[in-house]
Amino acid sequence: MLSLDLSAIRSRFPALCRLVNGQPAVFFDGPGGTQVPQTVIDAVVDYLTNRNANDHGAFITSQRTDETISAAHAAIADLLNCDADEVVFGANMTTLAFALSRAIGRDLGSGDEIVVTRLDHDANVGPWRALEERGVVVRTVDVNIADCTLDMDDCAAAINPRTKLAAVGYASNAVGSINDVQTIIDMAHRVGALAFIDAVHYAPHGPIDVRALDCDFLTCSAYKFFAPHVGCLYGKREHLQRLRPYKVRPASDAIPDRWQTGTQNHEGLAGVAAAVAYLAELGAGVDERASAIGNRRAALVAAMTAIKTYERTLSERLIAGLLTIPGLTLYGIGEPERFDLRTPTASFRIEGVAPRAIAAYLGERGIFVWNGNFYAIGLTERLGIESSGGMVRVGLTHYNTVAEIDRLLDALRALSATQTSRR
């Protein structure tokens, strides 16, 4: 296994050439949406130029659209290790989760239970809470405040014989904590419940194998792994066939079409296939065996494994530096020996400075970070910081560098020093 060629990677992302006030832009906003390679941009342009039509028509551009759709399904199937007809596309993960919750809710009633967590993005909470109007009981798993990880004892107590579904994130989009999803899936299955995994935040940072996990449903967002705005849902074939989605009458009843409401974002799907191709090329470059056998799934696993290894070095640099800044509070796992339990996403506050003010200060210096609750409102409420602006989030991806991290740390040290001198 070879290391990533960072210079070659960065050259493929045209956005990384942007300047802000004369300085190169630093994109630490990955959890909100990554930048895209030029090949993804080219694929979208090519679709709109040469293939633009609705699907299933008797003419050439429509037939090319059918090919585009099929290619996107096959690409995500290889990324997740499932079959192409088990992949459903939609506007975004939130829309897909609401559609699925409505379908599952048709078979639920008073006294049935669903388990959610305080750590999750609300897209994996709100759609399930909506079923309370049917008499469904929603139980919420607590977090360990000290390191912002799930309380697994509380999770075990929440999942019981009345549980019909457990919804949990693969990793926290707010603080980066990686959950023990395998154990939670096993807990759910032991009581006959379904397991729904929100992998939106985890997908850009490590390999996913839905077959090995044996999860029933898993969602991700192409916009978070170097593609346009497209939501992706994996569902076991047996569930996609058994459940009854809400759809218009003329729509096909075959899977996955019965779950894909209305005309899809075809140019977005062209970009999805191109993003997966980019990752596969990355994998072929770091694993000669994957390249030799021409196996896209093997190449994707190699790419995501190399990305995970590289991003751990970024996490070590970032978090070690953050912890030296006076007045800074880090939320989440901070011990290097536990970094296999986190993604390279770190959130913090600096005493006396509002999170929005920190984000604006950094933005003026060409460093792009997010502030707020990141839709993980259950966590910010539990931490007692929702009413005071939430947190600042730094989200790294494999196109980021150690030099960019050092630039961020220097800016934060200067801000902290200014704040200290005013006290």
C-alpha positions, -999 to 999 in steps of 0.1 A, spaced: 0 0 0 15 33 -11 8 67 3 -14 94 -12 2 118 -37 -12 150 -22 2 173 -48 -15 153 -76 -48 151 -56 -49 189 -50 -42 196 -86 -75 179 -95 -96 202 -74 -99 236 -91 -116 253 -61 -83 250 -42 -68 277 -64 -92 303 -50 -76 334 -33 -92 354 -5 -76 387 3 -45 376 -15 -42 343 4 -51 307 -8 -84 296 5 -84 268 30 -115 246 28 -121 232 62 -159 231 55 -160 195 43 -187 182 66 -211 207 51 -200 198 16 -167 189 -1 -151 205 -32 -152 184 -64 -125 173 -88 -124 187 -124 -135 153 -137 -168 156 -118 -174 191 -132 -166 178 -167 -191 149 -162 -219 173 -153 -211 195 -182 -209 166 -206 -243 153 -194 -260 187 -199 -243 191 -233 -247 156 -248 -272 136 -228 -298 160 -214 -332 143 -215 -357 125 -194 -353 88 -190 -369 58 -209 -374 76 -241 -371 61 -276 -343 85 -287 -306 88 -282 -302 114 -255 -328 97 -234 -310 64 -239 -278 80 -228 -296 93 -197 -306 57 -189 -269 48 -192 -260 76 -168 -285 65 -142 -274 29 -144 -238 39 -141 -245 59 -109 -263 30 -93 -235 7 -101 -209 31 -88 -226 35 -54 -231 -2 -52 -194 -7 -55 -187 20 -30 -210 4 -4 -207 -32 -14 -243 -39 -24 -263 -46 -56 -272 -18 -79 -310 -22 -74 -305 -17 -36 -293 19 -42 -319 46 -42 -312 82 -51 -330 114 -40 -327 151 -34 -307 146 -2 -304 123 28 -331 142 47 -357 138 20 -349 101 17 -351 95 54 -385 112 56 -398 90 26 -385 59 43 -399 68 77 -434 74 62 -433 40 45 -421 22 77 -447 42 97 -475 26 77 -468 -7 96 -463 9 131 -488 18 157 -493 27 193 -467 12 216 -442 4 189 -408 20 197 -380 37 177 -345 45 191 -326 76 181 -297 94 197 -287 129 210 -255 127 189 -271 126 155 -279 152 128 -316 159 131 -321 143 96 -318 110 115 -341 121 143 -368 143 129 -382 118 104 -386 92 131 -400 116 157 -427 125 131 -441 90 137 -450 100 173 -483 112 158 -491 75 151 -485 67 187 -450 54 182 -427 59 212 -393 74 204 -365 67 229 -334 89 228 -299 75 236 -278 99 257 -242 109 252 -211 109 274 -205 146 279 -168 143 286 -159 130 251 -192 134 231 -195 97 224 -227 76 226 -236 61 260 -236 24 249 -252 13 282 -281 37 277 -283 24 241 -285 -12 253 -313 -2 278 -332 17 251 -334 -12 226 -359 -37 238 -385 -62 224 -409 -33 216 -382 -16 194 -390 -17 157 -361 4 144 -328 18 158 -315 49 140 -279 59 146 -252 78 128 -220 61 117 -201 92 128 -211 125 143 -211 154 119 -207 178 148 -177 164 167 -164 135 146 -171 106 170 -174 73 153 -201 51 167 -199 14 173 -226 8 147 -219 -29 144 -228 -35 180 -259 -13 177 -270 -32 145 -266 -65 164 -286 -52 194 -314 -42 170 -315 -75 152 -315 -95 184 -349 -80 192 -362 -82 157 -358 -45 149 -344 -28 118 -312 -8 118 -309 25 100 -274 40 97 -267 76 87 -233 74 71 -234 109 56 -205 122 77 -185 90 77 -185 82 39 -157 106 29 -134 93 56 -133 55 55 -145 23 37 -181 11 42 -193 -25 37 -231 -28 42 -229 -65 37 -204 -70 65 -224 -46 88 -257 -64 79 -275 -31 83 -310 -28 69 -306 8 56 -277 32 52 -277 67 38 -250 90 25 -248 122 6 -227 125 -26 -221 162 -18 -200 151 11 -178 128 -9 -167 150 -38 -199 150 -60 -229 172 -66 -260 174 -44 -275 139 -45 -288 118 -16 -280 80 -16 -299 53 3 -290 17 5 -318 -7 15 -318 -45 17 -337 -58 -13 -362 -76 9 -371 -44 27 -373 -23 -5 -397 -48 -20 -418 -54 12 -424 -18 24 -449 4 6 -435 38 -4 -457 67 -12 -455 73 -50 -476 84 -80 -496 58 -98 -478 56 -131 -444 52 -114 -428 17 -117 -433 -7 -88 -399 -23 -94 -370 -15 -71 -353 9 -68 -377 30 -91 -406 27 -67 -386 47 -41 -373 74 -64 -400 100 -64 -402 120 -96 -375 128 -122 -340 124 -108 -311 149 -108 -295 133 -139 -266 157 -142 -260 151 -105 -259 114 -111 -234 119 -138 -213 137 -112 -218 109 -87 -204 83 -110 -174 105 -118 -167 111 -81 -167 73 -75 -144 69 -105 -121 96 -90 -119 76 -58 -113 43 -77 -84 60 -96 -70 71 -63 -72 35 -50 -56 20 -80 -27 45 -75 -21 34 -39 -28 -4 -42 -11 -21 -72 -31 -53 -66 -64 -34 -70 -50 -18 -102 -38 -52 -116 -71 -70 -112 -93 -41 -123 -117 -45 -94 -134 -12 -87 -146 -23 -52 -111 -33 -43 -98 0 -56 -124 19 -36 -115 1 -4 -78 9 -10 -86 45 -16 -108 49 15 -83 30 37 -54 53 25 -76 84 31 -84 72 66 -47 67 74 -37 101 60 -65 119 77 -55 105 111 -22 123 108 -41 155 101 -63 149 132 -32 145 153 -18 178 141 -50 197 144 -62 185 178 -28 186 195 -25 222 183 -61 232 194 -54 218 229 -25 243 234 -46 274 227 -56 293 259 -93 296 266 -102 269 239 -126 241 248 -125 211 225 -157 189 222 -151 153 214 -123 127 216 -89 144 223 -66 115 231 -44 104 201 -46 67 211 -84 69 205 -83 86 171 -95 55 154 -128 64 170 -131 98 154 -131 114 119 -109 145 112 -137 168 124 -131 189 155 -154 214 172 -145 240 198 -153 272 215 -130 300 227 -139 317 259 -153 352 254 -157 349 216 -189 339 199 -186 310 174 -199 331 146 -173 358 153 -146 332 152 -158 318 119 -160 354 104 -125 362 117 -111 330 100 -131 337 69 -115 371 64 -82 353 65 -93 328 38 -100 299 62 -135 285 58 -151 268 88 -186 264 100 -203 276 132 -236 267 149 -252 234 157 -248 218 123 -283 204 127 -270 182 156 -293 202 179 -297 174 203 -260 175 211 -256 213 214 -287 213 237 -272 185 258 -239 204 260 -257 235 271 -243 256 243 -272 259 219 -284 292 232 -250 307 230 -242 300 194 -231 264 194 -195 256 183 -169 262 156 -164 232 134 -132 224 115 -138 195 90 -108 181 72 -107 159 41 -79 142 22 -72 173 0 -62 193 31 -26 197 43 -6 201 74 4 236 63 -32 246 62 -37 233 97 -8 253 109 -22 284 93 -55 278 112 -37 273 145 -16 304 140 -48 325 134 -65 310 164 -35 316 187 -35 353 175 -72 356 182 -69 340 217 -40 363 225 -60 393 216 -89 381 237 -66 374 267 -51 409 265 -86 424 267 -95 407 299 
